[in-house]
């Protein structure tokens, strides 16, 4: 697991990694990330944004909801 992440970003990273959301064809919405990581949606989004800013996750805009996946 990457160093220097907040607790919420670590939970989000672990949830994505363990569930296999590691490629663009396997993306997940922020709402589902919140359920997997057992965090409120706002905290899950904050964790996703932190992972994206540090280069560990990617956000892809889609028609209804953006999808997220790990890239490292």
Secondary structure, DSSP 8 states (H G I E B T S, - for coil): --SS--HHHHHHHHHHHHHT--BTTB-B-HHHHHHHHT--HHHHHHHHHHHHHTTSEEEE--SSS-EEEE--
